[in-house]
Amino acid sequence: MLVTGGAGFIGSNFILYMLHRHPDCHITNLDTLTYAGNLANLKAVEKDPRYLFVKGDITSENDVRGAMKDVDAVINFAAESFVDRSIADPENFVRTNVFGTYVLLECARKYDVQRYLQISSDEVYGSIEEGSFRETDPLNPSSPYSASKAGADMLVGAYHKTYGAPVLIARSSNNLGPYQHPEKLIPSFIIRALQGGKLPLYGDGMNVRDWIYVEDNCVAIETVLQKGETGEIYNIATGNEKTNLDVTKCILRELGKPETLIRFVEDRPGHDRRYSLDTTKIRGLGWKPVHSFEDSLKKTVDWYLRNEWWWRPLLQ
């Protein structure tokens, strides 16, 4: 299979998971190695004969064609994904997330790839006060990031309707776990707290997110790839809904740090209040999460405590 963006957080965890679980699996990892791509994530498999890294950009047809030849499946993790950066500089998000998806779809069509799985986000639905979004609900993105992901999803769906492309879409909730870049909320707050710094929390801290341990998400993605129906969308979440303030307090408790480190700051523009996904559809494929939020957070905090060698260079 071809995994794009495989040096990123979820992509690298997926590669490690698949190579460990499937001895006959061969993976090509196409990644342009932006600031969020880190080959140290894949140190454990860099010499594995079943794994090949190719430095390349999904917006380049030449790069994609070279990496995609002779693969059975494509899983597209490659994306600009940090909402704050999308507000400051939307152009890269549109180029990578929308045009990059177009290039991948075109090459997959030319090479007659058997399965194309687009990794999307719960953020494409926008905010919901009560209940949970189903896969058939309209998209209502709030940020340039989520709008670019929604645009990519629409393009994927159109390729199925127009060309009969064997595509699937997986929309995941917020992930936590090893190898997540320190710009994201949980690793950022773990590292700041370890260093005795303030933890800047947007608004009143009552924005709600559903959290999933990255390994549970990898299992779900594999399930969609193997059992999902072509042309369909699958929500992936756990029901572990927490306010950002609750998450922050949990991190501080795990580290034995005082809540006085919390500092409320001006909210960011277009900040969605609550995300929630209905997962009836993927549970019908036989998947369910294994990790509770508490277990997931403890494992994540422990990993960052034990792996300063990994995150320290990323702070420069």
CORKARA-V544831 format. One record per pair of residues at least 12 apart in sequence whose C-alpha atoms are under 8 Angstrom apart, sorted by the first residue. I is the first residue (numbers start at 1). J is the second residue. If there is no record, write none. Layout:
# CORKARA-V544831
i | j
I | J
I | J
This chain:
# CORKARA-V544831
i | j
1 | 25
1 | 26
1 | 27
1 | 28
1 | 71
1 | 72
1 | 73
1 | 74
1 | 75
2 | 27
2 | 28
2 | 29
2 | 30
2 | 67
2 | 68
2 | 71
2 | 73
2 | 74
2 | 75
3 | 15
3 | 27
3 | 28
3 | 29
3 | 30
3 | 74
3 | 75
3 | 76
3 | 77
4 | 29
4 | 30
4 | 31
4 | 58
4 | 74
4 | 75
4 | 76
4 | 77
4 | 78
5 | 29
5 | 30
5 | 31
5 | 32
5 | 37
5 | 76
5 | 77
5 | 78
5 | 79
6 | 29
6 | 30
6 | 31
6 | 37
6 | 77
6 | 78
7 | 29
7 | 31
7 | 33
7 | 36
7 | 37
7 | 38
7 | 39
7 | 41
7 | 42
8 | 36
8 | 37
8 | 38
8 | 41
8 | 78
8 | 179
8 | 180
9 | 36
9 | 37
9 | 41
9 | 178
9 | 179
9 | 180
9 | 181
10 | 77
10 | 175
10 | 180
10 | 214
10 | 218
11 | 77
11 | 78
12 | 41
12 | 42
13 | 41
13 | 178
13 | 179
13 | 214
13 | 215
13 | 218
14 | 215
14 | 218
15 | 27
16 | 42
16 | 45
17 | 215
17 | 218
19 | 50
25 | 50
26 | 50
26 | 51
27 | 50
27 | 51
27 | 52
28 | 51
28 | 52
28 | 53
28 | 54
28 | 67
29 | 51
29 | 52
29 | 53
29 | 54
30 | 53
30 | 54
30 | 55
30 | 56
30 | 57
30 | 58
30 | 64
30 | 67
31 | 53
31 | 54
31 | 55
31 | 56
31 | 57
31 | 58
31 | 78
32 | 55
32 | 56
32 | 57
32 | 58
33 | 55
36 | 181
40 | 310
41 | 179
54 | 67
58 | 78
58 | 96
58 | 100
58 | 101
58 | 103
58 | 104
59 | 95
59 | 96
59 | 99
59 | 100
59 | 101
59 | 103
60 | 100
60 | 103
61 | 103
61 | 104
61 | 107
64 | 103
64 | 104
64 | 107
65 | 107
68 | 107
68 | 108
68 | 111
69 | 111
70 | 111
71 | 113
72 | 113
72 | 114
72 | 115
73 | 113
73 | 114
73 | 115
73 | 116
73 | 117
74 | 108
74 | 113
74 | 115
74 | 116
74 | 117
75 | 116
75 | 117
75 | 118
75 | 119
76 | 101
76 | 116
76 | 117
76 | 118
76 | 119
77 | 118
77 | 119
78 | 96
78 | 97
79 | 93
79 | 96
79 | 97
80 | 92
80 | 93
80 | 96
80 | 97
80 | 145
81 | 93
81 | 145
82 | 145
82 | 184
83 | 143
83 | 144
83 | 145
83 | 146
84 | 268
86 | 143
86 | 144
86 | 145
87 | 143
87 | 144
87 | 145
90 | 144
90 | 145
93 | 144
93 | 145
93 | 148
94 | 144
94 | 145
94 | 148
97 | 148
97 | 149
97 | 152
98 | 148
98 | 149
98 | 151
98 | 152
101 | 152
101 | 155
101 | 156
102 | 152
102 | 155
105 | 156
105 | 159
109 | 165
113 | 166
114 | 166
115 | 166
115 | 167
115 | 168
115 | 225
116 | 166
116 | 167
116 | 168
117 | 167
117 | 168
117 | 169
117 | 170
117 | 225
118 | 153
118 | 156
118 | 167
118 | 168
118 | 169
118 | 170
119 | 169
119 | 170
119 | 171
119 | 172
120 | 149
120 | 150
120 | 153
120 | 169
120 | 170
120 | 171
120 | 172
121 | 146
121 | 149
121 | 170
121 | 171
121 | 172
121 | 173
122 | 171
122 | 172
122 | 173
122 | 174
122 | 235
122 | 275
122 | 276
122 | 277
123 | 141
123 | 142
123 | 146
123 | 173
123 | 275
124 | 139
124 | 140
124 | 141
124 | 142
124 | 146
124 | 147
124 | 149
124 | 150
125 | 137
125 | 138
125 | 139
125 | 140
125 | 141
126 | 139
126 | 140
126 | 141
126 | 142
126 | 272
126 | 275
127 | 272
127 | 273
127 | 274
127 | 275
128 | 273
128 | 274
128 | 275
128 | 276
129 | 273
129 | 274
131 | 276
132 | 275
132 | 276
132 | 277
132 | 278
133 | 276
133 | 277
133 | 278
134 | 235
134 | 277
134 | 278
134 | 279
135 | 233
135 | 234
135 | 235
135 | 278
142 | 270
142 | 271
142 | 272
143 | 270
143 | 271
153 | 169
156 | 168
156 | 169
157 | 231
160 | 231
165 | 231
166 | 230
166 | 231
167 | 230
167 | 231
167 | 232
168 | 224
168 | 225
168 | 228
168 | 229
168 | 230
168 | 231
168 | 232
168 | 233
169 | 231
169 | 232
169 | 233
169 | 234
170 | 221
170 | 224
170 | 233
170 | 234
170 | 235
170 | 236
171 | 233
171 | 234
171 | 235
171 | 236
172 | 217
172 | 235
172 | 236
172 | 237
173 | 209
173 | 210
173 | 211
173 | 212
173 | 236
173 | 237
173 | 275
173 | 276
173 | 277
174 | 209
174 | 210
174 | 211
174 | 212
175 | 211
175 | 212
175 | 213
175 | 214
175 | 217
176 | 211
176 | 212
176 | 213
176 | 214
176 | 296
176 | 297
176 | 300
177 | 213
177 | 214
177 | 215
177 | 296
177 | 297
177 | 299
177 | 300
177 | 303
178 | 214
178 | 300
178 | 303
178 | 304
179 | 310
181 | 311
181 | 314
182 | 311
182 | 314
182 | 315
186 | 247
186 | 248
186 | 251
187 | 304
189 | 248
189 | 251
190 | 251
190 | 252
190 | 255
190 | 301
190 | 304
191 | 304
193 | 252
193 | 255
193 | 257
193 | 261
194 | 255
196 | 261
197 | 261
198 | 261
198 | 262
198 | 263
199 | 261
199 | 262
199 | 263
200 | 262
200 | 263
200 | 264
200 | 265
201 | 244
201 | 245
201 | 262
201 | 263
201 | 264
201 | 265
202 | 264
202 | 265
202 | 266
202 | 267
202 | 268
203 | 264
203 | 265
203 | 266
203 | 267
203 | 268
204 | 245
204 | 264
205 | 243
205 | 244
205 | 245
205 | 264
206 | 243
206 | 244
206 | 245
206 | 273
207 | 243
207 | 244
207 | 272
207 | 273
207 | 274
208 | 241
208 | 242
208 | 243
208 | 244
208 | 273
208 | 274
208 | 275
209 | 241
209 | 242
209 | 243
209 | 244
209 | 274
209 | 275
209 | 276
210 | 237
210 | 238
210 | 239
210 | 240
210 | 241
210 | 242
210 | 275
210 | 276
211 | 237
211 | 238
211 | 239
211 | 240
211 | 241
211 | 242
211 | 293
212 | 237
212 | 238
212 | 240
212 | 289
212 | 291
212 | 293
212 | 296
213 | 291
213 | 293
213 | 296
216 | 289
216 | 290
216 | 291
217 | 236
217 | 237
217 | 289
219 | 287
220 | 236
220 | 282
220 | 287
220 | 288
223 | 285
223 | 287
224 | 282
224 | 285
227 | 285
228 | 285
234 | 279
234 | 281
234 | 282
235 | 277
235 | 278
235 | 279
235 | 281
235 | 282
236 | 277
236 | 279
236 | 282
237 | 277
237 | 278
237 | 279
238 | 279
238 | 288
238 | 289
239 | 276
239 | 277
240 | 292
240 | 293
241 | 276
248 | 262
251 | 297
251 | 301
254 | 298
254 | 301
255 | 301
